[in-house]
Amino acid sequence: MNTTFTVRLQGRSAELLDTLLKEGYSASKTEAVRTALIFYAMEMGLLSSKQLHRLALKAVSESGKKHTDEEIRACIQDARGK
């Protein structure tokens, strides 16, 4: 399933998005919105961390890219903010 939409942000919401991009938390506006949606779904109980992990593993597997242990370790540390 695919969905495309346009979002207009102003005020604090626009500032927060700009900060996420400037500080490198998200590579793009699209990525920031996707991440926010995932966190919101988790907060509402619609998606568990276990389900998210399964989806991530599936995406990595389907990409065909092989990751080294060091790359995986670095991604985990980065996600934890270390």
N, C-alpha and C positions, 0 to 999 in steps of 0.2 A: 504494500500500500504506500502511496506517495501523496503528500499534501504540500501545496505551495500557498503561501499567504504573505501579505505585506503587513508590517507592524509599524505604527508610528509611536515613538516614545518621546516624551518631553519631561522636563524637570528632573527630579531625582532619578527616575528610571533611566533616562538618557545618560545622566552623569555616571550612574553605576555601570552601565554597559561600556561607556568610554573608559572607565577605570579598569574594568576587567581586561579590556584589550590592551591598554597602555602598560599594565603591569604583567602582561603575558599569561594571565589565567586562561584566556581563550585566544585562539588564533584568528577567529573571525566572529562577526556578529551572529552568523548562522550557528556556529559551534556553541556560542554562549547561550543562545535560545534553546538549542537541543539539550544542553547540560542542565539548564534551569528547569526544563520540562521533566527531565528524568528525576531530578531531585524533588520536584513537586509531587510527581507520581509516587515516589518512595515515601514522602512525608504523608501523603493521603492513604498509604497502605495499598496502592495499586501495583506496586513493583517492589520486590524484596531485593536485598543485596545479593542473595543467591541467584535470583532470576537474572539480575544485571550481570553477574559474573558469567552465567551460562551464555547470555547474549554476546558478551565481549569475546568469550572463547570461540563462539561460532563465527563471529566476524573476523577474528584473527585467522582462524582455520580456513575460511573461505577466501581470504585475501591471498593465500598461497605464500606469503612472506614468512621466512624462517627467522625467528628471534633468538638471539643468544641469551644465555642465563644472565649475563651482565646487562643487556638491554632490558630484560624483564625486571631485574632488581632495581635498575635506575628508574623505570616507570613507576614501580611500587613506591620507592622512596619519594619520587616527585609527587605522587598522588597524596602521600602522607604529609607533604610539606617539609620534608627534611632535606 
